[in-house]
């Protein structure tokens, strides 16, 4: 489970503690293991202690802002402005 959470974080899809708890319960139920929510919370605490690099927290607002800045409209506007500046100032490649 810890490796899955780490891989998801590398792909910029981190889990909050609540989401990790829900996913853990679903995983256990799928495998036929019936656990209470309190027990899974204890398991997650132990998982975090044994894997100190594991980070379960709320995503930062800046991550969402970065994603939104790559909408097609914004990227198109950026390249339009770049093309205009390049033609106006005739930059050489080493000046970019």
Buried (B, 14 or more C-beta within 10 A) or exposed (E): BEEEBBEBBEEEEBBEBEBBBBBBBEBBEEEEEEBEEEEBBEBBEEBBEEBEEBEBEEEEEEEEEEEEEEEEEEEEEEEEEEEEEEEEEEEEEEEE
